[in-house]
């Protein structure tokens, strides 16, 4: 995953467990849960003295942000080419759904700022917090069976578009959080199916 949110860009690795229920050859319901490794980014700010005569009158400080991102999503999967049990072709599919993203946030200051003497920026604040966002989830993917078995290799590209944007003082920038591109590879195992729809 690469997050494109302003002032909060980072790479992270993760895993997704996904369930598919096939209504017919072309249409499926999906649900997944994704967990990602913690990722870090840094930004620079300036704290100014509360009183005149304080030396130095301002201090530059760095804020290191650390995020751990997780998401739950449900939605629809449509096969534009092939179908869920095709054994002869590359399948091409699209995904559309709704998700809930939750992010554990940790901000640390370097150097530490004495807030009784200096005014720090309104955001980000030091310490720990978490945020939750509702998202629209979109994706495209391809897959192919492995040797005519019920095991399929797949690869897809996904994104989460935030639908809520309430501010948090722990974010370095509240615009477009989250805004990732996720590249996934994996296997899909088809357990049982009935050809009579």
N, C-alpha and C positions, 0 to 999 in steps of 0.2 A: 504494500500500500504506500502511495505517496500522497501526502496531504498538501493541497494548494492554498489553504486558508492564509490570508495576509498575515505576515510576521510570525506564522506558526507552520512553517514548511518542514516536513520530515519524512523519512522512510521508516517503515515498520514491517515486520514479518508476522504472519499469523496463520491460523487454521480455521476452517469452516466445516461444520457438520451440517449437511443438507438432507432434507427429506422431500421426495417427490411423490405425488399421487396423480396417476394418469387417468384423465376422464375419457380420453379417446386417443387416437394415434397422434394427433397434433397438439392437444391441449392438456396442460398439467398444472396442478397446484404445487407450489413449493413453500417450504419454510426452512430457514437456516439460522444458526447462531454462529457468530464469528468472534474470535479472541485474537488480539494482537499484542506483540511484545511492546514493552515501554519504549518510547522514543523521546529524544531531546532536541531542543532548539534554544537559541540565545538571542537576546535583544539588549540594546544599550539605552539607558535613560539618564536623566540628570535630576538630582535632588537639590533644592535651594534652601538656604538658611531661613529660619522663621524670623530671626531678629537681625538687624544691621549690626555690624561689628564682629559677627561670627567669622572665624577664619578656619578653613576656607569658606567663602560665601556660597559655593556650590560643590557638589561631589558627583562625579560620573560613576554610575554603577551598572553592573550587568545583571540581568535576570535570566536565569536558566529555567526554562519550562520543561517539565517532564510529563508526558501524557501516556496513559494506558487506555486504549480504545477497545470497546466491545460493541457488538450490534446484533439485534434480533430482527428478522425480516420475514414477512409473508407476502405472497403474491402469485402472479401468473407467469407460466412459461409456455411460449408458443414456438412450435417448430416451423420455420419458414421453408426449410428443405429437409427431407427425410422425416423420420418420426422417432418416437422414444425407443422402439425396438428394431429399428433398421439395422441390417447386418451387411449391407452392400455399399453404402454411401457414407460420405461425410455428412453429418447432420449439422444444420445451422439453425440456431434458436435465439429468441429474444426473451428478456426478463423485464417485468414491471411489477412493482409492489410498494409496500409501505414498511418502514422500519422504525426502530427505537434504538438510538445510539446513546450509550452512556460512557463518559470519559472521566477517569480519575486524574486530577491535576495536582501537580506539586511545583511550586515556584520557590527558588532560592536566590538570595541576593548576594552579590560579591562586589565590593565589600559590604558587610552588614551596615545598615543605615540606622542611626539613632533618631527615631521619629519624634523624640521630644525636642530635638534641635533642628532637624531638617524636615521639610515637606517633600514626600515622595510623590510620584505621579499617581493619579487616581486609580490607575490600573497599569500593570497587574499588581495585586497584593501578594505579599509573601505568605507561604504556608500551603495547606492542602484544602482541596475542595473537590466537588464533582459536579458535572453538568449532564443534562439529558436533552436530547433533541429528537423530534419526530422528523422523519426523512421520507422522500420519494426515492425509491431505489430502481435504477435502470441498468440494463446490461445486455451484451451480445456474446454468444459463444459458439464453439464448434465441438463436435465429439465424434468418435468413431469406435466401433466395437473392436475388441482385441481377439483376433482369431475366430470370429463367429461365435464367441461365447456370450454370456450375459454380463460381461465386464466391458465398460466403455471408458476410454480415455477422453478427457475434455480439457478445454482451455477457455476461459472467458475473461472479459473486461467488464467491470462494474463501476458504478459511482453511486454516492448518496448525496442527494440534494436536500439541504435543510429546509423544512417548512416552518419552523419556529426560530425566532431570533432574539429571545429575551436576553438582555445583557448579563454578563457575569464579570465581577471585578477581578476575577482570577485569570481571565483570558487576556492575552497580550493585545488582541484585536478582536472585536465582537462580530466582524463582518464575515459571512460565509463559513460558519463553523458547524459541522466539518464540511470539507469539500475534497474528497479523495478520488483518486483513480486506483482501482484494485485489479491487479492481474492475478488470476488464479489458474492453477493446473491441478488435476486430480483424477480420481476414478469414480465412476458411478456403477453400482452393482444393481442389476435388475433381478429381484428375487423371484417373483411369480407374476404372471399376467394371464388374462383370458382373451382370446382372439374374438370372442363374441361381444361386441359392444352394444 
